[in-house]
Amino acid sequence: MNLSQRWLSDFVKVDCPPREYAHRLTMSGSKVEGYEIEGEEITNVVVGRILSVEKHPDADKLVVCQVEVGRDEPVQIVTGATNVFAGALVPVALDGSTLPGGVKIKKGKLRGIVSNGMMCSVSELNVTVNDFPGAIEDGILIIDEDCTPGEDIRTALGLDDTVVEFEITSNRPDCLSVIGLARETAATFGLPLTLHEPAVKGNEGDIHEMLQVEILNPKLCSRYTAKMVKNIKIEPSPRWLRERLRASGVRPINNIVDITNYVMLEYGQPMHAFDHKYVNGAKINVRNAAEGEKIMTLDGIERTLSPEMLVIADEKAPVAVAGIMGGEFSGIMDDTNTIVFESACFSGSSVRTTAKKLGMRTESSSRFEKGLDPHMTVPAVLRACELVEMLGAGEVVGGIIDIKGEIPEPTKLMLDAGWINRFLGIDISKEEMVKILEKIGFTVEGDVITVPTFRADVEHKADVAEEIARFYGYDKIPVTAIKGTAEGRLTETQKFERLARETMLSLGAYEINTYSFISPKLYDKAMLPADSQLRNSVVISNPLGEDTSLMRTTTIPSMLDTLSRNYNNRNLEAAMFEIGNRYLPVEGEALPDERQQVTIGLYGRDADFFLLKGMVETLLDRLNAKEYDVQPDSGNPTFHPGRCASIYIDGQLVGVMGEVHPLVLQNFEIGVKAYAAELDLRTLFANRAAEKQYKPLPKYPATTRDLALVCDEDVPVAKLQKAIRQASGKILESIEMFDIYRGKQIPDGKKSIAYKISLRASDRTLTDEETNGAMKKILKALADIDVTLRS
């Protein structure tokens, strides 16, 4: 936001250097990016009156002018401009003058004739033809203003203003206006703020007889205010208005358009002027666009609208995109006779969404996006009509249309002076707090604060404390030590995750981090079938590219991709793990189910299925997982069909581990055997056993028995161990497999498995009867699953 100090003086009189002004406003919370003194580079340039124009004796395209510049004698200047004439007032850069851009002007000779300076064009003074109507691009600037020869050109043309640039944060849309910054200035310097109440005479007509307005979506349009002006005269704005627009970075166009821009800058309320003759049916509808509806905007581009977009429409079609830009025929033309001034308040989120989808961001939309005050629409439209009457630009029609949608009530908060002092670490009275709040527009009655409607950012007592702190002075707040104690604790879930990470690190694996978004090609590389549920992924609407277009449903492909990168960079062996999320779509829900996984991957000389199995078992043991089952899994397409197992706890699938399928290895360009596992941390956390407790060393001896069992070749070892564990009861201390045998003594299709079983009671020595009874139960349980003693 660029603030003209000359414009600011209409509301508050500040008498200090620009540097001090910038510093104090920054300290009170209105950050100043910098300031610029207009025309600062222009020196020794004055107003001159051309006394005579004579043809150059030796050049057909040059003329010799005698110019009065406020000195005893006129100066002689040679020029090639064709628009100069005797009596014209022009800018004259005298010998030794400086122009914008550091251009130095010295006297010299042109075709043998002395020229004591130069007459300037608009571009040479760093202004445009819009700033000076009637000027031409390729000629000398002819000054139409009331000025005298010898007068400093900066004063004569109004190029002596000081412009301060503010960085306005998104929560302070009220400061995107001269009045808003004037309010901050008055509060900062403790000066009175003078606000102007617009006064409009109007005629005896009634706008309601010429126009109707209806808000069909009151949630997206909280207020719509309109005034009408007829018999308008399109002409350039007066100099003072053009100067203020130029200082604010806005190009002057004509009086009506300039008025709307002027009010937007002064009040922070965007406005639009419609040509009444293009409003079909003399009715304005504020509604949502129809699917596929089109509008040609003022920039000459046809845009396709969608139902969530708000438009200003007549009875036939949209005439403007609400809060962003008008339609092609809504602008002010040379033949415009009657206009409608629109001053409305639209939903900031709606305007932002529409502007983003249409790819257009305007000065108007940038203000609406931040959330404007619906109570500002009436003063803004009245100010526009006041300017119309002031400039003689038209005849204001009587009456005003003011349609209200859903307007929020002013926020009310309690003033707790004690809490604010403790919160800020200061000690000021309640009366001083009230003075600070009142000078920035707050109302305080007793202990109740009424927040002004233009300060929607103040919602809590901490916001009130911030307002008091910035005007009390951040530099005055004493430095104090933090009181109390801050004790951060990990949640149980975080402790569980940390334990998993520490366990994997202790097993010698390196932790990796991969992207959660992947390419669909990784599913193909992992050989997932076309109908696999894992291919049902969340699709990113605006991906960086196809390689990052899906949210992964399994972490195995990411691990294999990392193993591949390491293998192809000649790392002979690798053991890695990742704790990361996979994302499973939930029907009817906008967000997926994020499930944290522990993924393990390894290859190399010592890598095999049993090393992977040992790492998984160690992890499950350290995480205190409940008793789990390991079952062969020949249906997982990513793994070798005979070397893959799934892990279950109480029937719930916890994870999978195994040797990667040879074709998958080929797809990922891994030239050695690789092994991978994926475990669901959430399921493990939900099925962790009770906290481990200390047990003293046993006082009584253990009894051991060896069992050599014969079973079918395809019976998993875990099935036998589970049967033994369940049958032996509480006195089972440990079970250890120490041999697997296949040979002549064992029938075909069978295998022999030998176990060492240790039995112990904590409170007594086991008797032979107890031990033999336990072994009988074990053998019976094994017989039930067709397992016999080896003879």
C-alpha positions in Angstrom: 0.0 0.0 0.0 1.5 3.3 -1.1 0.4 6.3 1.1 0.6 9.8 -0.1 1.6 12.1 2.7 -0.3 14.9 1.1 -3.4 12.8 1.1 -2.8 11.7 4.6 -2.8 15.3 5.7 -6.5 15.5 5.0 -7.1 13.3 8.0 -4.2 13.8 10.4 -1.5 16.5 10.5 2.0 15.0 11.0 5.0 17.2 11.1 8.1 15.0 11.1 10.8 13.8 8.7 9.8 10.8 6.5 12.5 8.6 8.2 11.0 9.3 11.7 7.5 8.7 10.4 8.5 5.4 8.9 10.3 4.3 12.1 7.4 5.1 14.5 4.7 3.5 12.3 6.8 0.3 12.0 7.3 0.3 15.8 3.5 0.5 16.3 2.9 -2.5 14.1 2.4 -1.0 10.6 5.6 -2.1 8.8 7.1 0.4 6.4 9.0 -1.0 3.5 10.4 2.3 2.5 9.6 5.8 1.3 10.1 7.9 -1.8 10.2 11.6 -2.3 8.6 12.4 -5.7 10.8 14.3 -8.1 13.8 13.9 -5.8 16.1 13.3 -8.8 14.8 16.4 -10.6 17.0 19.5 -9.9 17.2 22.9 -11.6 14.2 22.3 -13.8 11.7 25.2 -13.9 8.6 26.4 -15.7 9.4 28.4 -18.9 7.3 30.5 -21.2 8.2 30.4 -24.9 8.6 34.0 -26.1 9.4 33.2 -29.7 9.9 30.2 -32.1 12.2 30.7 -35.1 13.4 28.3 -37.7 17.0 27.0 -37.3 19.1 28.6 -40.1 21.0 25.3 -40.8 18.4 22.6 -40.0 14.9 22.0 -41.4 13.7 20.0 -38.4 15.0 22.2 -35.6 13.7 25.5 -34.2 15.3 28.1 -32.0 13.2 29.2 -29.0 13.6 32.1 -26.7 12.3 31.1 -23.3 11.5 33.2 -20.2 12.6 31.3 -17.1 12.2 33.9 -14.4 15.6 35.5 -14.9 16.6 38.9 -16.2 17.3 37.5 -19.6 15.5 34.8 -21.5 17.4 31.6 -22.4 17.9 30.2 -25.9 16.9 26.6 -26.4 17.1 24.6 -29.7 14.5 21.8 -30.1 13.2 19.4 -32.7 9.7 19.2 -31.1 6.9 20.2 -33.4 4.3 21.1 -30.8 6.0 24.2 -29.3 4.5 27.7 -29.9 4.9 31.2 -28.6 3.2 31.7 -25.2 3.3 28.0 -24.2 4.4 27.1 -20.7 6.9 24.2 -20.7 9.3 22.4 -18.4 12.8 23.7 -18.9 15.9 21.8 -17.8 18.5 24.5 -17.4 22.3 24.1 -17.8 23.5 21.9 -15.0 20.1 20.3 -14.2 19.4 16.7 -13.4 16.5 14.5 -14.6 15.2 11.1 -13.4 17.6 8.3 -14.0 20.6 10.5 -13.3 20.5 12.3 -16.7 22.7 15.5 -16.6 21.8 18.4 -18.9 24.5 20.8 -20.1 24.4 23.7 -22.5 25.8 22.9 -26.0 25.4 23.6 -29.7 23.0 22.1 -32.2 24.1 22.8 -35.8 26.1 25.7 -34.6 23.4 27.4 -32.5 23.9 27.5 -28.7 21.2 25.7 -26.6 21.2 26.6 -22.9 19.2 23.6 -21.7 16.3 21.4 -22.9 12.6 21.5 -22.9 11.2 18.3 -21.4 8.6 15.7 -22.4 6.5 13.7 -20.0 8.8 10.7 -20.2 11.8 12.8 -19.4 10.1 13.8 -16.2 9.1 10.2 -15.4 5.4 10.8 -15.7 2.9 9.7 -18.4 0.3 11.2 -20.6 -2.4 9.8 -18.2 -1.0 12.1 -15.5 -1.3 15.2 -17.9 -4.3 14.9 -20.2 -3.6 16.7 -23.5 0.1 15.9 -23.4 1.6 13.8 -26.2 4.2 11.1 -26.0 6.6 12.4 -28.6 6.4 16.1 -27.9 7.2 18.7 -25.3 4.9 18.8 -22.2 2.6 21.9 -22.6 1.6 22.9 -19.1 -2.0 23.8 -18.7 -1.7 24.5 -14.9 -1.7 28.0 -13.4 2.0 28.7 -12.8 4.7 31.3 -13.5 8.0 31.2 -15.3 10.9 30.3 -13.0 8.7 28.2 -10.7 10.3 24.9 -9.6 8.7 22.3 -11.9 8.2 19.9 -9.0 5.9 22.4 -7.3 4.2 23.5 -10.5 3.3 19.9 -11.6 2.7 18.4 -8.1 5.8 16.2 -8.2 6.8 17.0 -4.6 4.8 14.6 -2.6 6.3 12.0 -0.2 5.0 8.4 -0.7 5.4 5.8 2.1 5.2 2.1 1.1 3.6 -0.2 3.7 3.6 -3.9 3.9 0.1 -4.8 5.0 -0.5 -8.2 6.5 -3.4 -10.3 5.4 -5.2 -9.8 8.8 -5.4 -6.0 8.5 -7.4 -5.2 5.4 -8.5 -2.0 7.1 -5.0 -0.7 6.5 -5.3 -1.1 2.8 -6.8 2.4 2.8 -5.7 6.0 3.5 -8.3 6.2 6.3 -7.0 3.0 7.9 -3.4 4.2 7.9 -4.4 7.7 9.0 -6.1 6.0 12.0 -2.9 4.1 12.8 -0.8 7.3 12.3 -3.1 9.4 14.7 -2.9 6.7 17.3 0.9 6.3 17.0 1.6 10.1 17.2 -1.2 10.9 19.7 -2.8 13.3 17.2 -6.5 14.0 16.5 -8.0 12.1 13.6 -10.4 14.1 11.3 -12.8 12.0 9.4 -15.0 13.3 6.7 -18.8 12.5 6.5 -19.8 12.4 2.8 -22.5 14.8 1.9 -24.6 14.2 -1.2 -27.3 16.6 -2.5 -28.9 14.5 -5.2 -31.9 15.3 -7.2 -35.6 14.6 -6.5 -35.5 11.3 -8.5 -35.6 7.8 -6.9 -33.2 5.1 -7.8 -35.8 2.4 -6.9 -37.8 3.5 -9.9 -34.9 2.8 -12.3 -33.1 -0.2 -10.8 -33.8 -3.3 -8.6 -31.3 -5.4 -6.8 -31.7 -8.9 -5.3 -29.1 -11.0 -3.4 -29.8 -14.7 -4.1 -26.8 -15.9 -2.0 -26.7 -13.9 1.2 -23.8 -16.0 2.6 -21.4 -15.0 -0.2 -22.7 -11.4 -0.4 -23.3 -9.8 3.0 -24.3 -6.4 1.6 -24.9 -4.7 -1.8 -25.3 -1.0 -2.0 -26.0 1.0 -5.1 -26.4 4.7 -6.2 -27.1 6.1 -9.6 -25.7 9.1 -11.5 -27.2 10.4 -14.8 -26.2 13.0 -17.3 -22.5 12.2 -16.6 -19.7 14.0 -18.4 -16.7 11.9 -19.2 -13.5 14.0 -19.0 -10.1 14.0 -17.3 -10.0 14.3 -13.5 -8.7 17.4 -11.9 -5.0 17.6 -11.2 -5.2 17.1 -7.4 -7.1 13.8 -7.9 -4.7 12.6 -10.6 -1.7 13.4 -8.4 -3.1 11.3 -5.5 -3.8 8.4 -7.8 -0.3 8.6 -9.3 1.3 8.7 -5.9 -0.6 5.6 -4.9 0.5 3.7 -8.0 -2.8 3.9 -9.9 -3.0 5.2 -13.5 -5.6 8.0 -14.0 -8.1 7.2 -16.8 -11.2 9.5 -16.6 -13.2 11.2 -13.9 -15.7 8.3 -13.3 -13.2 5.5 -13.3 -10.8 7.6 -11.2 -13.5 8.3 -8.7 -14.0 4.5 -8.1 -10.3 4.0 -7.7 -10.0 7.0 -5.4 -12.7 5.7 -3.1 -11.1 2.3 -3.1 -7.8 3.8 -2.0 -9.4 6.2 0.5 -11.9 3.8 2.2 -10.4 0.4 1.2 -13.7 -0.5 -0.3 -13.5 -1.7 -4.0 -16.2 -0.2 -6.2 -17.5 -0.7 -9.7 -19.4 1.6 -12.1 -21.9 -0.1 -14.5 -23.3 1.5 -17.6 -27.0 1.5 -16.8 -28.1 0.9 -20.4 -26.3 -2.4 -20.5 -28.2 -3.7 -17.4 -31.0 -5.7 -19.1 -34.3 -5.5 -17.3 -32.9 -2.8 -15.0 -32.4 -5.4 -12.4 -29.2 -6.7 -10.8 -29.1 -10.2 -9.4 -26.2 -11.3 -7.1 -26.2 -15.0 -7.8 -24.1 -18.1 -8.4 -23.1 -18.7 -12.0 -24.7 -21.5 -14.0 -22.5 -24.5 -15.0 -20.6 -23.6 -18.2 -21.9 -20.0 -18.2 -19.5 -17.6 -19.9 -18.5 -13.9 -19.6 -16.3 -11.6 -21.5 -14.4 -9.6 -18.9 -13.0 -6.1 -19.3 -9.6 -7.5 -20.2 -11.1 -8.9 -23.4 -10.9 -12.6 -22.4 -13.9 -14.9 -22.4 -14.0 -16.9 -19.2 -16.1 -20.0 -18.4 -17.7 -19.9 -15.0 -18.8 -22.7 -12.6 -21.6 -22.9 -10.0 -19.5 -22.0 -6.9 -18.6 -18.7 -8.5 -20.5 -15.5 -7.5 -21.5 -13.2 -10.3 -23.4 -9.9 -10.7 -26.0 -10.5 -13.4 -28.9 -8.8 -15.1 -31.9 -10.6 -16.3 -30.1 -12.3 -19.2 -26.4 -12.9 -18.3 -23.5 -12.1 -15.9 -22.2 -8.5 -16.2 -19.4 -8.9 -13.7 -17.5 -11.5 -11.7 -18.2 -10.5 -8.1 -15.3 -8.8 -6.4 -12.9 -9.4 -9.3 -13.6 -7.8 -12.6 -16.5 -6.4 -14.6 -17.8 -7.6 -17.9 -17.0 -6.2 -21.3 -20.1 -4.0 -21.5 -20.1 -3.0 -17.8 -17.4 -0.4 -18.2 -17.7 3.3 -18.8 -17.8 4.3 -22.5 -17.6 7.7 -24.2 -21.3 7.6 -24.8 -22.3 6.5 -21.3 -25.0 8.7 -19.9 -26.2 7.0 -16.7 -24.2 4.8 -14.4 -24.7 2.7 -11.3 -22.1 2.8 -8.6 -21.8 -0.6 -7.0 -20.4 -0.9 -3.4 -20.7 -4.4 -2.1 -19.1 -6.9 0.4 -18.4 -10.4 -0.9 -17.1 -13.4 0.9 -13.3 -13.3 0.9 -12.8 -17.1 0.5 -15.3 -17.1 -2.4 -13.5 -14.3 -4.2 -10.1 -16.0 -3.6 -11.3 -19.3 -4.9 -12.9 -17.8 -8.0 -9.9 -15.6 -8.8 -7.6 -18.6 -8.5 -9.7 -20.8 -10.8 -10.1 -18.1 -13.4 -6.4 -17.2 -13.2 -7.0 -13.5 -12.5 -6.0 -11.5 -9.5 -7.0 -7.8 -9.4 -6.6 -4.9 -7.0 -10.2 -5.5 -6.0 -10.0 -9.2 -5.4 -6.8 -8.8 -3.3 -8.8 -6.6 -1.0 -11.9 -8.8 -0.8 -9.8 -11.9 -0.2 -8.7 -10.5 3.2 -12.3 -9.9 4.4 -13.8 -6.5 4.3 -16.2 -4.6 6.6 -19.8 -4.7 5.2 -20.5 -1.5 7.1 -18.2 0.4 4.7 -20.3 0.0 1.6 -22.6 2.9 2.3 -20.0 5.5 3.2 -17.9 4.5 0.2 -20.8 4.9 -2.3 -21.8 8.2 -0.8 -18.2 9.4 -1.0 -18.2 8.5 -4.7 -21.4 10.5 -5.3 -20.0 13.4 -3.4 -17.0 13.4 -5.7 -19.2 13.3 -8.7 -21.0 16.4 -7.5 -17.7 18.1 -6.5 -16.2 17.5 -10.0 -19.4 18.3 -11.8 -19.3 14.9 -13.4 -23.0 14.2 -13.3 -26.3 14.4 -11.5 -26.8 12.1 -8.6 -30.2 10.4 -8.5 -32.0 10.5 -5.1 -32.3 7.5 -2.9 -30.0 4.5 -2.2 -30.4 0.8 -2.7 -28.9 -1.1 0.3 -29.6 -4.8 0.4 -28.2 -6.7 3.4 -27.3 -10.4 3.5 -25.8 -12.1 6.5 -23.9 -9.4 8.4 -22.0 -10.6 11.6 -22.6 -8.8 14.9 -19.7 -6.7 16.3 -17.4 -8.8 18.6 -17.6 -8.1 22.3 -14.7 -8.9 24.7 -14.0 -8.4 28.4 -11.3 -6.0 29.4 -9.2 -7.8 32.0 -6.5 -5.3 32.9 -4.8 -7.6 35.4 -4.5 -10.5 32.9 -3.2 -8.2 30.2 -0.5 -6.8 32.5 0.6 -10.3 33.5 0.4 -11.5 29.9 2.6 -8.6 28.6 4.8 -8.2 31.6 3.9 -4.6 32.1 2.1 -2.5 34.7 -0.3 0.1 33.3 -3.6 1.2 34.5 -7.0 0.2 33.1 -7.6 3.9 32.2 -4.5 4.0 30.0 -5.6 0.8 28.3 -9.0 2.3 27.6 -7.4 5.4 26.1 -5.2 3.2 23.8 -8.2 1.2 22.6 -10.5 4.2 22.1 -8.0 6.0 19.9 -8.0 3.1 17.4 -11.8 2.9 17.2 -12.7 0.5 20.0 -15.6 1.3 22.4 -15.2 0.5 26.1 -18.2 0.5 28.5 -17.3 -0.7 31.9 -15.3 -3.9 31.3 -16.9 -4.7 27.9 -15.0 -3.9 24.8 -16.9 -3.5 21.5 -14.5 -4.3 18.6 -15.1 -2.0 15.6 -16.4 -3.9 12.6 -13.4 -3.0 10.5 -11.2 -5.0 12.9 -12.4 -8.6 12.3 -8.9 -9.8 13.3 -9.5 -9.0 17.0 -11.3 -12.1 18.4 -9.7 -13.0 21.7 -8.3 -11.2 24.8 -4.8 -11.9 23.5 -5.6 -9.8 20.4 -6.6 -6.9 22.7 -3.3 -7.3 24.6 -1.5 -7.0 21.3 -3.2 -3.8 20.4 -2.3 -2.3 23.8 1.3 -3.6 23.5 2.0 -2.0 20.2 0.8 1.4 21.2 2.3 1.2 24.7 5.6 0.5 22.9 7.2 -2.9 22.3 10.5 -1.2 23.2 9.1 -0.3 26.6 8.2 -3.8 27.7 10.8 -5.0 30.2 12.9 -8.0 29.6 11.9 -10.7 32.1 12.8 -14.3 32.6 10.3 -17.0 31.8 8.4 -18.0 34.8 7.1 -21.5 35.6 8.2 -24.8 34.1 7.7 -26.1 30.6 7.7 -29.9 30.6 7.4 -31.6 27.2 6.3 -35.2 27.2 6.0 -37.8 24.5 2.7 -39.4 23.9 2.4 -43.1 24.1 2.2 -43.3 20.4 5.4 -41.2 20.0 7.2 -43.4 22.5 6.1 -46.5 20.6 7.4 -45.0 17.3 10.7 -43.9 18.9 11.2 -47.5 20.3 10.6 -48.9 16.8 13.2 -46.5 15.4 15.8 -47.2 18.1 15.3 -51.0 17.7 15.9 -50.8 13.9 19.0 -48.7 14.4 20.3 -51.1 17.0 19.9 -53.9 14.4 22.3 -52.1 12.1 19.7 -50.7 9.6 20.0 -47.2 8.2 16.9 -45.0 8.3 15.6 -43.5 5.1 12.8 -41.0 4.2 11.0 -41.2 0.9 8.2 -39.2 -0.6 4.6 -40.1 0.3 3.5 -39.3 -3.3 4.7 -41.7 -6.0 4.4 -42.6 -9.6 1.7 -45.1 -10.8 4.6 -46.8 -12.5 5.9 -48.1 -9.2 2.7 -50.2 -8.8 3.5 -51.7 -12.2 7.1 -52.4 -11.2 5.8 -54.1 -8.0 3.6 -56.3 -10.2 0.4 -55.3 -8.5 -2.6 -56.8 -10.4 -4.8 -54.3 -12.3 -7.7 -55.1 -9.9 -5.6 -54.9 -6.7 -7.1 -52.8 -4.0 -3.7 -51.2 -3.4 -4.1 -49.4 -6.8 -7.0 -47.5 -5.4 -5.0 -44.4 -4.5 -5.6 -40.8 -3.7 -4.9 -38.8 -6.8 -3.2 -35.4 -6.3 -5.1 -32.7 -8.2 -2.1 -30.4 -8.9 1.0 -32.7 -8.9 4.5 -31.6 -9.7 4.4 -34.3 -12.4 3.3 -37.8 -13.1 6.1 -39.2 -10.9 4.4 -37.6 -7.9 0.7 -37.9 -8.8 -0.5 -40.5 -6.3 -0.4 -40.9 -2.6 1.0 -44.4 -1.9 -1.1 -47.2 -0.5 2.0 -49.4 0.3 5.5 -48.4 1.2 7.2 -51.5 -0.3 7.8 -49.9 -3.8 9.4 -46.8 -2.2 11.8 -49.1 -0.3 12.6 -51.1 -3.4 13.2 -47.9 -5.4 15.8 -46.8 -2.7 17.4 -50.2 -2.7 17.7 -50.0 -6.5 19.3 -46.6 -6.3 21.9 -47.9 -3.8 22.6 -51.1 -5.8 23.1 -49.2 -9.0 25.5 -46.8 -7.2 27.6 -49.9 -6.4 26.8 -50.2 -2.7 27.5 -53.9 -2.3 25.1 -54.4 0.6 22.4 -52.4 2.3 20.0 -52.7 5.3 17.5 -49.9 5.5 14.2 -49.1 7.2 11.7 -46.3 7.0 8.9 -45.2 9.4 6.4 -43.5 7.0 2.8 -43.3 6.1 0.6 -45.0 3.5 -2.7 -43.5 2.5 -5.8 -45.6 2.1 -8.9 -43.9 0.6 -12.0 -43.9 2.8 -15.3 -44.1 0.9 -17.4 -41.0 1.6 -14.5 -39.2 3.2 -12.5 -36.3 1.8 -9.3 -37.4 3.6 -7.6 -40.8 3.4 -6.7 -43.1 6.3 -3.1 -42.4 7.1 -1.4 -45.5 8.5 2.2 -45.5 9.8 4.4 -48.3 8.6 7.8 -49.8 9.5 9.3 -50.9 6.2 12.5 -52.9 6.1 14.7 -53.6 3.0 18.0 -55.4 2.6 20.3 -57.1 0.1 23.9 -58.2 0.2 26.2 -61.1 1.0 24.7 -61.9 4.4 21.1 -61.0 3.6 18.6 -63.9 3.5 15.1 -64.6 4.6 16.1 -65.7 8.0 18.1 -62.5 8.7 15.0 -60.5 7.7 12.8 -62.8 9.9 15.2 -62.3 12.8 15.0 -58.5 12.5 11.2 -58.6 12.3 11.0 -60.9 15.4 13.4 -58.7 17.3 11.3 -55.7 16.5 8.0 -57.4 17.5 9.6 -58.5 20.8 11.0 -55.0 21.6 7.6 -53.5 20.8 6.0 -56.1 23.2 3.6 -57.4 20.6 1.1 -60.0 21.7 1.5 -63.6 20.6 1.5 -63.6 16.8 1.1 -66.1 14.0 3.3 -66.4 11.0 1.6 -68.0 7.9 2.9 -68.7 4.5 1.7 -66.3 1.8 2.0 -67.4 -1.8 -0.5 -64.8 -3.1 1.5 -61.6 -2.8 2.7 -60.7 -6.3 5.6 -58.6 -5.1 7.3 -61.5 -3.2 8.6 -64.9 -4.2 5.6 -67.3 -3.9 7.4 -69.8 -1.7 9.4 -67.4 0.4 6.8 -65.0 1.8 4.9 -64.9 5.1 2.2 -62.8 6.6 2.1 -61.9 10.3 -1.2 -61.9 12.2 -2.2 -61.0 15.8 -5.7 -62.2 16.9 -6.6 -62.6 13.2 -5.5 -59.0 12.3 -3.0 -58.7 9.5 0.1 -56.9 10.9 2.4 -57.1 8.0 4.3 -59.1 5.4 7.9 -60.2 4.9 9.7 -62.2 2.4 12.1 -62.4 -0.6 11.3 -60.1 -3.4 10.0 -61.7 -6.6 12.7 -62.1 -9.3 10.6 -60.3 -11.9 10.1 -57.4 -9.4 13.8 -57.3 -8.9 14.3 -57.1 -12.6 11.7 -54.3 -12.9 13.6 -52.3 -10.2 17.0 -53.1 -11.8 18.3 -54.9 -8.7 20.8 -57.6 -9.7 20.9 -59.6 -6.4 18.3 -61.1 -4.1 16.6 -58.6 -2.0 14.3 -58.9 1.0 11.6 -56.6 2.3 9.0 -56.4 5.1 6.2 -54.0 5.9 4.6 -53.8 9.4 1.6 -51.7 10.4 2.6 -49.6 13.5 -1.0 -48.7 14.4 -2.1 -52.3 14.6 1.0 -53.2 16.6 0.3 -50.4 19.0 -3.2 -51.5 19.5 -2.1 -55.1 20.1 0.8 -54.5 22.4 0.9 -56.6 25.5 0.8 -55.2 29.0 3.8 -53.4 30.2 6.7 -55.7 31.0 7.4 -56.2 34.7 10.6 -57.2 36.5 10.8 -60.9 37.4 13.4 -62.1 39.9 15.8 -64.9 39.0 14.1 -68.3 39.5 14.7 -70.0 42.8 13.7 -73.5 41.6 15.2 -75.7 39.0 13.8 -76.1 35.5 12.9 -79.5 33.9 13.8 -80.0 30.3 12.5 -82.4 27.7 13.5 -83.0 24.1 10.9 -83.9 21.5 11.5 -85.2 18.0 8.4 -84.8 16.0 7.3 -85.9 12.5 4.9 -83.8 10.5 3.9 -83.0 6.9 6.5 -81.1 4.9 4.1 -78.1 4.5 3.2 -77.7 8.2 4.7 -74.4 9.5 7.1 -74.6 12.4 5.1 -71.8 14.1 2.0 -74.0 14.1 3.8 -76.7 16.1 5.2 -74.1 18.6 1.7 -72.6 19.1 0.2 -76.0 19.9 3.0 -76.7 22.4 2.7 -73.3 24.1 -1.1 -73.6 24.5 -1.0 -77.1 25.8 1.8 -76.7 28.4 0.2 -73.8 30.3 1.9 -71.5 32.7 4.8 -73.7 33.5 6.3 -73.5 30.1 9.5 -71.3 30.3 10.9 -71.7 26.8 10.7 -73.6 23.7 13.6 -73.9 21.3 13.8 -75.6 17.9 17.3 -77.1 17.5 17.0 -79.5 14.5 15.2 -80.1 11.2 15.9 -83.4 9.5 14.8 -85.0 6.2 16.3 -88.3 5.3 16.0 -92.1 4.9 14.3 -92.7 8.3 11.7 -90.1 7.5 8.9 -90.9 5.0 8.6 -88.9 1.8 6.6 -85.7 2.2 7.5 -85.6 5.9 10.1 -83.8 8.0 11.4 -84.2 11.5 11.6 -81.3 13.9 13.4 -81.4 17.3 12.5 -79.1 20.2 14.0 -78.5 23.6 11.2 -77.7 26.0 12.0 -76.1 29.4 9.4 -76.2 32.2 9.6 -74.4 35.5 7.3 -73.2 38.3 8.1 -70.0 40.2 7.0 -71.2 43.6 8.1 -74.8 43.7 10.1 -77.6 42.2 8.1 -79.5 39.6 7.3 -83.1 40.3 7.6 -85.9 37.8 3.8 -86.2 37.7 3.4 -82.5 36.8 6.1 -82.7 34.2 4.8 -85.9 32.6 1.2 -84.5 32.7 2.3 -81.4 30.8 4.1 -83.6 28.2 1.0 -85.7 27.7 -1.1 -82.6 27.0 1.5 -81.4 24.6 1.6 -84.8 22.7 -2.2 -84.9 22.6 -2.4 -81.3 21.2 0.2 -82.3 18.5 -1.7 -85.4 17.6 -4.8 -83.3 17.0 -2.9 -81.6 14.2 -1.4 -84.9 12.8 2.0 -84.5 14.4 3.6 -87.7 15.9 6.7 -88.6 17.9 9.6 -89.8 15.9 10.2 -93.4 16.6 
